[in-house]
Amino acid sequence: MKTQRPIPADDDHRVIPFRPRSALHAPQLHAPSVQAQTGRSDRLVEPLDLSRYEKPRAAPDDFRQRMLANIAAFAFTVALTAVGIWLAMSIADLRRTQDCVLMGRRDCVRISTH
C-alpha cells in the first residue's frame, strides 16, 4: 500500500541561507576577559575556553606519588583478578566432584602423585 502525500504548492518552498559558524564569531582560545558591550565596566565576559573552570593549585603535582598509587592500584587489580580466577576454578572442581558423587561413582577424588 502506497502512502499518499499531499503535493505542496510552489509558494510553500523557501530557501533559507545559512551562514557558517566561523563567519558568525570565531572562537578565541585563551582570550582575556573583555568588558561586556552593555557599557557597564563592573561586568566582565568570561573567556570561551575551559580556563574558567580551572582551580589554582596549592602545590605542584607529585608524580612519584601518583606513579606509586598507579602501581598499587594495578597490583590490587591483578591480585583481585587472580583470586577471582582461582575461586571460579575451585567452585568448578567442587561441582564436578559433587556431580560425580551424586551419580554413585567411587573414584571421584583426585589423587595427586607428588
MOPAC internal coordinates of N, CA, C and O (Angstrom, degrees):
PM7 1SCF
backbone

  N    0.0000 0     0.00 0     0.00 0    0    0    0
  C    1.4362 1     0.00 0     0.00 0    1    0    0
  C    1.5155 1   108.85 1     0.00 0    2    1    0
  O    1.2310 1   120.13 1   -52.57 1    3    2    1
  N    1.2914 1   117.36 1   127.43 1    3    2    1
  C    1.4492 1   122.35 1  -179.40 1    5    3    2
  C    1.5265 1   109.38 1   -87.86 1    6    5    3
  O    1.2310 1   121.73 1   -36.03 1    7    6    5
  N    1.3205 1   114.29 1   143.97 1    7    6    5
  C    1.4542 1   117.88 1   175.33 1    9    7    6
  C    1.5148 1   108.82 1   -87.95 1   10    9    7
  O    1.2310 1   120.93 1   -39.55 1   11   10    9
  N    1.2873 1   115.82 1   140.45 1   11   10    9
  C    1.4560 1   120.32 1  -179.62 1   13   11   10
  C    1.5145 1   109.11 1   -96.25 1   14   13   11
  O    1.2310 1   121.22 1   -51.64 1   15   14   13
  N    1.2918 1   115.28 1   128.36 1   15   14   13
  C    1.4534 1   121.42 1   177.49 1   17   15   14
  C    1.5168 1   108.92 1  -109.29 1   18   17   15
  O    1.2310 1   120.95 1   -38.07 1   19   18   17
  N    1.3128 1   115.79 1   141.93 1   19   18   17
  C    1.4571 1   116.34 1   176.06 1   21   19   18
  C    1.5272 1   109.76 1   -71.38 1   22   21   19
  O    1.2310 1   120.79 1   -35.41 1   23   22   21
  N    1.2821 1   116.09 1   144.59 1   23   22   21
  C    1.4586 1   121.20 1   178.11 1   25   23   22
  C    1.5231 1   107.56 1   -84.19 1   26   25   23
  O    1.2310 1   119.92 1   -63.52 1   27   26   25
  N    1.3357 1   117.75 1   116.48 1   27   26   25
  C    1.4628 1   119.09 1  -177.26 1   29   27   26
  C    1.5200 1   110.71 1   -73.77 1   30   29   27
  O    1.2310 1   121.91 1   -31.72 1   31   30   29
  N    1.2977 1   113.95 1   148.28 1   31   30   29
  C    1.4604 1   119.37 1   176.81 1   33   31   30
  C    1.5210 1   108.80 1   -76.32 1   34   33   31
  O    1.2310 1   120.53 1   -20.11 1   35   34   33
  N    1.3244 1   116.59 1   159.89 1   35   34   33
  C    1.4612 1   121.07 1  -177.09 1   37   35   34
  C    1.5222 1   112.74 1   -67.06 1   38   37   35
  O    1.2310 1   119.90 1   154.75 1   39   38   37
  N    1.3191 1   117.80 1   -25.25 1   39   38   37
  C    1.4594 1   119.10 1  -178.61 1   41   39   38
  C    1.5279 1   112.12 1   -80.40 1   42   41   39
  O    1.2310 1   119.37 1   173.60 1   43   42   41
  N    1.3342 1   118.81 1    -6.40 1   43   42   41
  C    1.4608 1   121.82 1   178.09 1   45   43   42
  C    1.5224 1   112.37 1   -81.52 1   46   45   43
  O    1.2310 1   119.44 1   164.93 1   47   46   45
  N    1.3123 1   118.67 1   -15.07 1   47   46   45
  C    1.4530 1   121.50 1  -176.90 1   49   47   46
  C    1.5179 1   110.16 1   -89.49 1   50   49   47
  O    1.2310 1   121.70 1   -49.84 1   51   50   49
  N    1.3400 1   114.35 1   130.16 1   51   50   49
  C    1.4618 1   119.67 1   175.53 1   53   51   50
  C    1.5256 1   108.31 1  -134.84 1   54   53   51
  O    1.2310 1   120.61 1   -37.47 1   55   54   53
  N    1.2892 1   116.44 1   142.53 1   55   54   53
  C    1.4564 1   121.89 1   175.29 1   57   55   54
  C    1.5172 1   107.37 1  -103.13 1   58   57   55
  O    1.2310 1   121.26 1   -58.14 1   59   58   57
  N    1.3112 1   115.19 1   121.86 1   59   58   57
  C    1.4654 1   120.32 1  -179.65 1   61   59   58
  C    1.5171 1   107.96 1  -103.06 1   62   61   59
  O    1.2310 1   119.67 1   -60.16 1   63   62   61
  N    1.3196 1   118.24 1   119.84 1   63   62   61
  C    1.4711 1   119.42 1   179.01 1   65   63   62
  C    1.5197 1   110.15 1   -77.98 1   66   65   63
  O    1.2310 1   120.75 1   -51.18 1   67   66   65
  N    1.3181 1   116.17 1   128.82 1   67   66   65
  C    1.4544 1   121.79 1   176.75 1   69   67   66
  C    1.5179 1   109.10 1  -103.90 1   70   69   67
  O    1.2310 1   121.35 1   -42.51 1   71   70   69
  N    1.3068 1   115.02 1   137.49 1   71   70   69
  C    1.4580 1   120.25 1   175.96 1   73   71   70
  C    1.5260 1   108.28 1   -96.66 1   74   73   71
  O    1.2310 1   119.48 1   -39.86 1   75   74   73
  N    1.3064 1   118.60 1   140.14 1   75   74   73
  C    1.4639 1   119.57 1   176.95 1   77   75   74
  C    1.5209 1   110.21 1   -64.08 1   78   77   75
  O    1.2310 1   121.11 1   -27.71 1   79   78   77
  N    1.3123 1   115.48 1   152.29 1   79   78   77
  C    1.4561 1   120.41 1  -178.47 1   81   79   78
  C    1.5208 1   112.36 1   -61.77 1   82   81   79
  O    1.2310 1   120.40 1   145.91 1   83   82   81
  N    1.2940 1   116.84 1   -34.09 1   83   82   81
  C    1.4567 1   119.09 1  -179.25 1   85   83   82
  C    1.5199 1   111.34 1   -65.13 1   86   85   83
  O    1.2310 1   120.48 1   155.30 1   87   86   85
  N    1.3189 1   116.69 1   -24.70 1   87   86   85
  C    1.4548 1   119.15 1   179.52 1   89   87   86
  C    1.5228 1   111.31 1   -77.57 1   90   89   87
  O    1.2310 1   120.24 1   153.50 1   91   90   89
  N    1.3387 1   117.14 1   -26.50 1   91   90   89
  C    1.4619 1   119.89 1  -179.57 1   93   91   90
  C    1.5189 1   111.18 1   -72.26 1   94   93   91
  O    1.2310 1   121.10 1   113.66 1   95   94   93
  N    1.2974 1   115.50 1   -66.34 1   95   94   93
  C    1.4638 1   121.42 1  -179.80 1   97   95   94
  C    1.5203 1   107.62 1  -146.45 1   98   97   95
  O    1.2310 1   120.13 1   -59.17 1   99   98   97
  N    1.2650 1   117.36 1   120.83 1   99   98   97
  C    1.4562 1   120.56 1   176.24 1  101   99   98
  C    1.5218 1   108.14 1   -78.07 1  102  101   99
  O    1.2310 1   119.31 1   -52.19 1  103  102  101
  N    1.3435 1   118.92 1   127.81 1  103  102  101
  C    1.4607 1   119.92 1   179.61 1  105  103  102
  C    1.5232 1   110.66 1   -66.17 1  106  105  103
  O    1.2310 1   121.34 1   -41.27 1  107  106  105
  N    1.3046 1   115.03 1   138.73 1  107  106  105
  C    1.4614 1   120.44 1  -179.12 1  109  107  106
  C    1.5230 1   108.29 1  -106.45 1  110  109  107
  O    1.2310 1   120.50 1   -55.99 1  111  110  109
  N    1.3027 1   116.66 1   124.01 1  111  110  109
  C    1.4486 1   121.27 1   178.11 1  113  111  110
  C    1.5160 1   109.51 1   -88.01 1  114  113  111
  O    1.2310 1   120.97 1   -47.92 1  115  114  113
  N    1.3022 1   115.76 1   132.08 1  115  114  113
  C    1.4581 1   123.08 1   179.35 1  117  115  114
  C    1.5276 1   111.58 1    54.16 1  118  117  115
  O    1.2310 1   121.08 1  -137.98 1  119  118  117
  N    1.3096 1   115.54 1    42.02 1  119  118  117
  C    1.4626 1   119.46 1  -179.89 1  121  119  118
  C    1.5184 1   109.48 1   -79.40 1  122  121  119
  O    1.2310 1   119.82 1   -40.15 1  123  122  121
  N    1.3172 1   117.96 1   139.85 1  123  122  121
  C    1.4622 1   119.18 1   176.99 1  125  123  122
  C    1.5201 1   109.91 1   -70.62 1  126  125  123
  O    1.2310 1   121.39 1   -22.65 1  127  126  125
  N    1.3114 1   114.94 1   157.35 1  127  126  125
  C    1.4558 1   118.98 1   178.77 1  129  127  126
  C    1.5124 1   109.03 1   -66.89 1  130  129  127
  O    1.2310 1   121.14 1   -41.53 1  131  130  129
  N    1.3023 1   115.43 1   138.47 1  131  130  129
  C    1.4514 1   120.72 1   179.98 1  133  131  130
  C    1.5178 1   108.35 1  -122.27 1  134  133  131
  O    1.2310 1   120.47 1   -19.68 1  135  134  133
  N    1.2997 1   116.71 1   160.32 1  135  134  133
  C    1.4437 1   120.40 1   179.65 1  137  135  134
  C    1.5129 1   109.77 1   -71.73 1  138  137  135
  O    1.2310 1   121.45 1   -34.90 1  139  138  137
  N    1.3203 1   114.83 1   145.10 1  139  138  137
  C    1.4573 1   119.49 1   178.38 1  141  139  138
  C    1.5167 1   109.39 1   -68.56 1  142  141  139
  O    1.2310 1   120.91 1   -23.96 1  143  142  141
  N    1.3083 1   115.86 1   156.04 1  143  142  141
  C    1.4510 1   120.04 1  -176.76 1  145  143  142
  C    1.5214 1   111.88 1   -80.40 1  146  145  143
  O    1.2310 1   120.60 1  -171.62 1  147  146  145
  N    1.3331 1   116.46 1     8.38 1  147  146  145
  C    1.4540 1   118.90 1   179.67 1  149  147  146
  C    1.5185 1   111.42 1   -77.21 1  150  149  147
  O    1.2310 1   119.98 1   169.29 1  151  150  149
  N    1.3108 1   117.64 1   -10.71 1  151  150  149
  C    1.4523 1   120.87 1   179.25 1  153  151  150
  C    1.5120 1   112.63 1    93.12 1  154  153  151
  O    1.2310 1   119.89 1   172.24 1  155  154  153
  N    1.3196 1   117.82 1    -7.76 1  155  154  153
  C    1.4575 1   119.99 1   179.06 1  157  155  154
  C    1.5214 1   108.80 1   -88.70 1  158  157  155
  O    1.2310 1   120.37 1   -50.10 1  159  158  157
  N    1.3036 1   116.90 1   129.90 1  159  158  157
  C    1.4619 1   120.53 1  -176.57 1  161  159  158
  C    1.5194 1   112.27 1   -85.55 1  162  161  159
  O    1.2310 1   119.09 1   168.30 1  163  162  161
  N    1.3444 1   119.34 1   -11.70 1  163  162  161
  C    1.4607 1   120.59 1  -178.21 1  165  163  162
  C    1.5240 1   112.43 1   -86.27 1  166  165  163
  O    1.2310 1   119.13 1   172.11 1  167  166  165
  N    1.3106 1   119.26 1    -7.89 1  167  166  165
  C    1.4557 1   122.59 1  -178.57 1  169  167  166
  C    1.5279 1   109.23 1  -110.84 1  170  169  167
  O    1.2310 1   120.46 1   -57.75 1  171  170  169
  N    1.3328 1   116.73 1   122.25 1  171  170  169
  C    1.4579 1   121.40 1  -178.05 1  173  171  170
  C    1.5232 1   109.86 1  -111.57 1  174  173  171
  O    1.2310 1   120.64 1   -35.50 1  175  174  173
  N    1.3091 1   116.37 1   144.50 1  175  174  173
  C    1.4533 1   121.96 1   175.65 1  177  175  174
  C    1.5188 1   107.79 1   -88.07 1  178  177  175
  O    1.2310 1   120.53 1   -47.26 1  179  178  177
  N    1.3303 1   116.59 1   132.74 1  179  178  177
  C    1.4675 1   120.23 1  -179.23 1  181  179  178
  C    1.5170 1   109.67 1   -78.26 1  182  181  179
  O    1.2310 1   120.13 1   -26.02 1  183  182  181
  N    1.3405 1   117.35 1   153.98 1  183  182  181
  C    1.4698 1   120.03 1   178.61 1  185  183  182
  C    1.5273 1   110.66 1   -65.74 1  186  185  183
  O    1.2310 1   120.69 1   -18.19 1  187  186  185
  N    1.3312 1   116.29 1   161.81 1  187  186  185
  C    1.4540 1   121.80 1  -174.97 1  189  187  186
  C    1.5267 1   113.76 1   -88.22 1  190  189  187
  O    1.2310 1   119.46 1  -176.13 1  191  190  189
  N    1.3274 1   118.63 1     3.87 1  191  190  189
  C    1.4615 1   119.81 1  -179.75 1  193  191  190
  C    1.5321 1   109.89 1  -101.10 1  194  193  191
  O    1.2310 1   120.60 1     7.01 1  195  194  193
  N    1.3217 1   116.46 1  -172.99 1  195  194  193
  C    1.4613 1   121.46 1  -176.18 1  197  195  194
  C    1.5246 1   113.53 1   -84.75 1  198  197  195
  O    1.2310 1   119.41 1  -175.33 1  199  198  197
  N    1.2909 1   118.73 1     4.67 1  199  198  197
  C    1.4633 1   120.36 1  -178.04 1  201  199  198
  C    1.5189 1   112.28 1   -66.29 1  202  201  199
  O    1.2310 1   119.78 1   159.20 1  203  202  201
  N    1.3044 1   118.02 1   -20.80 1  203  202  201
  C    1.4656 1   119.25 1   179.48 1  205  203  202
  C    1.5204 1   111.68 1   -71.98 1  206  205  203
  O    1.2310 1   119.56 1   163.18 1  207  206  205
  N    1.3509 1   118.44 1   -16.82 1  207  206  205
  C    1.4550 1   121.94 1   178.41 1  209  207  206
  C    1.5256 1   112.88 1   -95.57 1  210  209  207
  O    1.2310 1   119.93 1   173.34 1  211  210  209
  N    1.3059 1   117.74 1    -6.66 1  211  210  209
  C    1.4538 1   120.70 1  -179.21 1  213  211  210
  C    1.5215 1   110.01 1   -75.64 1  214  213  211
  O    1.2310 1   121.67 1   -37.49 1  215  214  213
  N    1.3253 1   114.40 1   142.51 1  215  214  213
  C    1.4556 1   120.09 1   177.24 1  217  215  214
  C    1.5246 1   108.38 1  -109.22 1  218  217  215
  O    1.2310 1   120.18 1   -37.96 1  219  218  217
  N    1.2978 1   117.26 1   142.04 1  219  218  217
  C    1.4706 1   118.07 1   176.94 1  221  219  218
  C    1.5252 1   109.98 1   -68.07 1  222  221  219
  O    1.2310 1   120.82 1   -40.68 1  223  222  221
  N    1.3109 1   116.04 1   139.32 1  223  222  221
  C    1.4611 1   121.27 1  -177.67 1  225  223  222
  C    1.5203 1   109.97 1   -94.57 1  226  225  223
  O    1.2310 1   121.35 1   -40.36 1  227  226  225
  N    1.3231 1   115.03 1   139.64 1  227  226  225
  C    1.4570 1   119.90 1   179.39 1  229  227  226
  C    1.5281 1   110.46 1   -72.89 1  230  229  227
  O    1.2310 1   120.59 1   141.56 1  231  230  229
  N    1.3342 1   116.48 1   -38.44 1  231  230  229
  C    1.4669 1   120.96 1  -179.01 1  233  231  230
  C    1.5245 1   108.08 1  -137.48 1  234  233  231
  O    1.2310 1   119.95 1   -26.22 1  235  234  233
  N    1.3232 1   117.71 1   153.78 1  235  234  233
  C    1.4707 1   119.25 1   177.77 1  237  235  234
  C    1.5303 1   110.69 1   -68.78 1  238  237  235
  O    1.2310 1   121.12 1   -17.77 1  239  238  237
  N    1.3241 1   115.46 1   162.23 1  239  238  237
  C    1.4639 1   120.69 1  -179.85 1  241  239  238
  C    1.5209 1   110.56 1   -63.84 1  242  241  239
  O    1.2310 1   121.15 1   -39.11 1  243  242  241
  N    1.3327 1   115.41 1   140.89 1  243  242  241
  C    1.4570 1   121.36 1   175.61 1  245  243  242
  C    1.5299 1   106.72 1   -99.42 1  246  245  243
  O    1.2310 1   120.62 1   -83.69 1  247  246  245
  N    1.3241 1   116.42 1    96.31 1  247  246  245
  C    1.4596 1   121.01 1  -174.73 1  249  247  246
  C    1.5252 1   111.81 1   -68.28 1  250  249  247
  O    1.2310 1   119.52 1   150.18 1  251  250  249
  N    1.3157 1   118.53 1   -29.82 1  251  250  249
  C    1.4651 1   120.73 1   178.14 1  253  251  250
  C    1.5250 1   110.03 1   -65.53 1  254  253  251
  O    1.2310 1   120.53 1   135.59 1  255  254  253
  N    1.3296 1   116.59 1   -44.41 1  255  254  253
  C    1.4600 1   119.98 1   178.99 1  257  255  254
  C    1.5314 1   110.53 1   -65.33 1  258  257  255
  O    1.2310 1   120.36 1   140.52 1  259  258  257
  N    1.3203 1   116.91 1   -39.48 1  259  258  257
  C    1.4629 1   120.50 1   178.72 1  261  259  258
  C    1.5189 1   110.86 1   -64.34 1  262  261  259
  O    1.2310 1   120.07 1   138.61 1  263  262  261
  N    1.3350 1   117.46 1   -41.39 1  263  262  261
  C    1.4650 1   121.30 1   179.34 1  265  263  262
  C    1.5278 1   110.55 1   -65.28 1  266  265  263
  O    1.2310 1   120.09 1   138.62 1  267  266  265
  N    1.3353 1   117.43 1   -41.38 1  267  266  265
  C    1.4680 1   120.31 1   177.92 1  269  267  266
  C    1.5300 1   110.98 1   -64.84 1  270  269  267
  O    1.2310 1   120.47 1   140.55 1  271  270  269
  N    1.3185 1   116.71 1   -39.45 1  271  270  269
  C    1.4611 1   119.78 1   177.65 1  273  271  270
  C    1.5229 1   110.61 1   -65.24 1  274  273  271
  O    1.2310 1   119.69 1   141.31 1  275  274  273
  N    1.3287 1   118.19 1   -38.69 1  275  274  273
  C    1.4656 1   120.95 1   177.13 1  277  275  274
  C    1.5193 1   111.63 1   -65.36 1  278  277  275
  O    1.2310 1   120.41 1   139.06 1  279  278  277
  N    1.3110 1   116.83 1   -40.94 1  279  278  277
  C    1.4742 1   120.40 1   178.26 1  281  279  278
  C    1.5128 1   110.49 1   -65.03 1  282  281  279
  O    1.2310 1   120.04 1   137.65 1  283  282  281
  N    1.3369 1   117.52 1   -42.35 1  283  282  281
  C    1.4609 1   121.14 1   178.45 1  285  283  282
  C    1.5276 1   111.00 1   -63.75 1  286  285  283
  O    1.2310 1   120.12 1   138.95 1  287  286  285
  N    1.3274 1   117.37 1   -41.05 1  287  286  285
  C    1.4597 1   120.52 1   178.56 1  289  287  286
  C    1.5263 1   111.00 1   -65.90 1  290  289  287
  O    1.2310 1   120.24 1   141.04 1  291  290  289
  N    1.3346 1   117.15 1   -38.96 1  291  290  289
  C    1.4637 1   120.71 1   177.93 1  293  291  290
  C    1.5288 1   110.61 1   -65.75 1  294  293  291
  O    1.2310 1   120.11 1   136.98 1  295  294  293
  N    1.3425 1   117.40 1   -43.02 1  295  294  293
  C    1.4663 1   120.63 1   178.85 1  297  295  294
  C    1.5266 1   110.96 1   -63.41 1  298  297  295
  O    1.2310 1   120.37 1   139.51 1  299  298  297
  N    1.3291 1   116.90 1   -40.49 1  299  298  297
  C    1.4629 1   120.65 1   178.16 1  301  299  298
  C    1.5235 1   110.44 1   -63.85 1  302  301  299
  O    1.2310 1   120.07 1   139.53 1  303  302  301
  N    1.3323 1   117.48 1   -40.47 1  303  302  301
  C    1.4586 1   121.10 1   179.55 1  305  303  302
  C    1.5226 1   111.06 1   -65.93 1  306  305  303
  O    1.2310 1   120.35 1   138.13 1  307  306  305
  N    1.3306 1   116.93 1   -41.87 1  307  306  305
  C    1.4697 1   120.33 1   178.08 1  309  307  306
  C    1.5196 1   110.30 1   -64.69 1  310  309  307
  O    1.2310 1   120.01 1   137.03 1  311  310  309
  N    1.3321 1   117.60 1   -42.97 1  311  310  309
  C    1.4639 1   120.79 1   179.16 1  313  311  310
  C    1.5267 1   110.93 1   -63.53 1  314  313  311
  O    1.2310 1   120.43 1   137.17 1  315  314  313
  N    1.3096 1   116.79 1   -42.83 1  315  314  313
  C    1.4636 1   120.69 1   179.68 1  317  315  314
  C    1.5281 1   110.88 1   -64.41 1  318  317  315
  O    1.2310 1   120.04 1   141.41 1  319  318  317
  N    1.3179 1   117.52 1   -38.59 1  319  318  317
  C    1.4619 1   121.41 1   177.25 1  321  319  318
  C    1.5237 1   110.77 1   -66.05 1  322  321  319
  O    1.2310 1   120.35 1   137.44 1  323  322  321
  N    1.3324 1   116.94 1   -42.56 1  323  322  321
  C    1.4716 1   120.71 1   179.15 1  325  323  322
  C    1.5269 1   110.84 1   -63.43 1  326  325  323
  O    1.2310 1   120.00 1   136.80 1  327  326  325
  N    1.3204 1   117.61 1   -43.20 1  327  326  325
  C    1.4670 1   120.60 1   178.28 1  329  327  326
  C    1.5209 1   110.17 1   -63.72 1  330  329  327
  O    1.2310 1   119.61 1   140.49 1  331  330  329
  N    1.3274 1   118.35 1   -39.51 1  331  330  329
  C    1.4602 1   121.42 1   178.17 1  333  331  330
  C    1.5121 1   112.18 1   -63.67 1  334  333  331
  O    1.2310 1   120.20 1   137.62 1  335  334  333
  N    1.3279 1   117.23 1   -42.38 1  335  334  333
  C    1.4743 1   120.56 1   178.71 1  337  335  334
  C    1.5243 1   110.15 1   -66.23 1  338  337  335
  O    1.2310 1   120.10 1   136.41 1  339  338  337
  N    1.3370 1   117.41 1   -43.59 1  339  338  337
  C    1.4730 1   120.67 1   178.59 1  341  339  338
  C    1.5238 1   110.70 1   -61.11 1  342  341  339
  O    1.2310 1   120.45 1   137.59 1  343  342  341
  N    1.3367 1   116.74 1   -42.41 1  343  342  341
  C    1.4590 1   120.55 1  -179.43 1  345  343  342
  C    1.5253 1   110.74 1   -65.01 1  346  345  343
  O    1.2310 1   119.81 1   138.01 1  347  346  345
  N    1.3246 1   117.98 1   -41.99 1  347  346  345
  C    1.4632 1   120.75 1   178.89 1  349  347  346
  C    1.5230 1   111.07 1   -64.53 1  350  349  347
  O    1.2310 1   120.21 1   139.33 1  351  350  349
  N    1.3335 1   117.21 1   -40.67 1  351  350  349
  C    1.4684 1   120.25 1   179.25 1  353  351  350
  C    1.5315 1   111.30 1   -66.32 1  354  353  351
  O    1.2310 1   120.33 1   138.23 1  355  354  353
  N    1.3263 1   116.98 1   -41.77 1  355  354  353
  C    1.4701 1   118.93 1  -179.13 1  357  355  354
  C    1.5312 1   111.08 1   -69.07 1  358  357  355
  O    1.2310 1   119.78 1   144.01 1  359  358  357
  N    1.3208 1   118.03 1   -35.99 1  359  358  357
  C    1.4652 1   119.82 1   177.00 1  361  359  358
  C    1.5286 1   110.05 1   -66.52 1  362  361  359
  O    1.2310 1   120.02 1   140.46 1  363  362  361
  N    1.3277 1   117.57 1   -39.54 1  363  362  361
  C    1.4711 1   120.56 1   177.63 1  365  363  362
  C    1.5215 1   110.76 1   -64.65 1  366  365  363
  O    1.2310 1   119.92 1   140.72 1  367  366  365
  N    1.3352 1   117.76 1   -39.28 1  367  366  365
  C    1.4673 1   121.21 1   178.79 1  369  367  366
  C    1.5292 1   110.71 1   -66.74 1  370  369  367
  O    1.2310 1   120.13 1   137.90 1  371  370  369
  N    1.3215 1   117.36 1   -42.10 1  371  370  369
  C    1.4666 1   120.06 1   177.73 1  373  371  370
  C    1.5286 1   110.84 1   -64.42 1  374  373  371
  O    1.2310 1   119.90 1   141.89 1  375  374  373
  N    1.3182 1   117.80 1   -38.11 1  375  374  373
  C    1.4572 1   120.74 1   178.57 1  377  375  374
  C    1.5252 1   110.32 1   -65.41 1  378  377  375
  O    1.2310 1   120.52 1   138.49 1  379  378  377
  N    1.3335 1   116.60 1   -41.51 1  379  378  377
  C    1.4703 1   120.53 1   178.34 1  381  379  378
  C    1.5330 1   110.76 1   -61.95 1  382  381  379
  O    1.2310 1   121.05 1   136.51 1  383  382  381
  N    1.3237 1   115.60 1   -43.49 1  383  382  381
  C    1.4639 1   119.90 1   179.67 1  385  383  382
  C    1.5312 1   110.73 1   -65.62 1  386  385  383
  O    1.2310 1   120.11 1   137.38 1  387  386  385
  N    1.3289 1   117.39 1   -42.62 1  387  386  385
  C    1.4582 1   120.61 1  -179.92 1  389  387  386
  C    1.5304 1   111.20 1   -64.98 1  390  389  387
  O    1.2310 1   119.83 1   139.91 1  391  390  389
  N    1.3308 1   117.93 1   -40.09 1  391  390  389
  C    1.4586 1   120.77 1   177.10 1  393  391  390
  C    1.5258 1   110.82 1   -62.91 1  394  393  391
  O    1.2310 1   120.59 1   141.14 1  395  394  393
  N    1.3199 1   116.49 1   -38.86 1  395  394  393
  C    1.4640 1   120.86 1   179.57 1  397  395  394
  C    1.5250 1   110.73 1   -65.00 1  398  397  395
  O    1.2310 1   120.33 1   136.48 1  399  398  397
  N    1.3392 1   116.97 1   -43.52 1  399  398  397
  C    1.4687 1   120.79 1  -179.25 1  401  399  398
  C    1.5233 1   109.96 1   -67.31 1  402  401  399
  O    1.2310 1   120.32 1   139.61 1  403  402  401
  N    1.3445 1   116.99 1   -40.39 1  403  402  401
  C    1.4654 1   119.24 1  -178.56 1  405  403  402
  C    1.5240 1   112.50 1   -68.84 1  406  405  403
  O    1.2310 1   119.70 1   159.81 1  407  406  405
  N    1.3431 1   118.17 1   -20.19 1  407  406  405
  C    1.4627 1   120.74 1   175.74 1  409  407  406
  C    1.5254 1   111.12 1   -81.58 1  410  409  407
  O    1.2310 1   119.54 1   172.63 1  411  410  409
  N    1.3165 1   118.48 1    -7.37 1  411  410  409
  C    1.4497 1   121.15 1   176.87 1  413  411  410
  C    1.5133 1   114.37 1    93.68 1  414  413  411
  O    1.2310 1   119.31 1  -169.72 1  415  414  413
  N    1.2865 1   118.93 1    10.28 1  415  414  413
  C    1.4633 1   121.52 1   178.53 1  417  415  414
  C    1.5202 1   109.82 1   -77.40 1  418  417  415
  O    1.2310 1   121.43 1   -20.28 1  419  418  417
  N    1.3368 1   114.87 1   159.72 1  419  418  417
  C    1.4559 1   119.43 1   179.55 1  421  419  418
  C    1.5215 1   112.67 1  -114.18 1  422  421  419
  O    1.2310 1   119.69 1   168.79 1  423  422  421
  N    1.2924 1   118.20 1   -11.21 1  423  422  421
  C    1.4642 1   121.36 1  -177.58 1  425  423  422
  C    1.5345 1   111.00 1  -104.84 1  426  425  423
  O    1.2310 1   119.91 1  -131.93 1  427  426  425
  N    1.3307 1   117.78 1    48.07 1  427  426  425
  C    1.4612 1   121.89 1  -174.10 1  429  427  426
  C    1.5215 1   113.34 1   -88.64 1  430  429  427
  O    1.2310 1   119.60 1   151.51 1  431  430  429
  N    1.3022 1   118.37 1   -28.49 1  431  430  429
  C    1.4667 1   121.46 1  -175.23 1  433  431  430
  C    1.5116 1   108.59 1   -81.97 1  434  433  431
  O    1.2310 1   121.51 1   -45.02 1  435  434  433
  N    1.3231 1   114.72 1   134.98 1  435  434  433
  C    1.4726 1   120.57 1   176.51 1  437  435  434
  C    1.5175 1   109.58 1   -77.04 1  438  437  435
  O    1.2310 1   121.16 1   -44.73 1  439  438  437
  N    1.2908 1   115.40 1   135.27 1  439  438  437
  C    1.4730 1   120.22 1   176.39 1  441  439  438
  C    1.5101 1   106.71 1  -107.66 1  442  441  439
  O    1.2310 1   121.74 1   -60.88 1  443  442  441
  N    1.3362 1   114.28 1   119.12 1  443  442  441
  C    1.4620 1   118.28 1  -179.19 1  445  443  442
  C    1.5175 1   109.30 1   -87.83 1  446  445  443
  O    1.2310 1   120.85 1   -40.85 1  447  446  445
  N    1.3165 1   115.97 1   139.15 1  447  446  445
  C    1.4438 1   122.12 1  -179.98 1  449  447  446
  C    1.5136 1   109.18 1  -113.62 1  450  449  447
  O    1.2310 1   120.95 1   -93.23 1  451  450  449
  N    1.2903 1   115.79 1    86.77 1  451  450  449
  C    1.4765 1   120.00 1  -179.27 1  453  451  450
  C    1.4656 1   110.75 1   -95.60 1  454  453  451
  O    1.2310 1   120.10 1   180.00 1  455  454  453

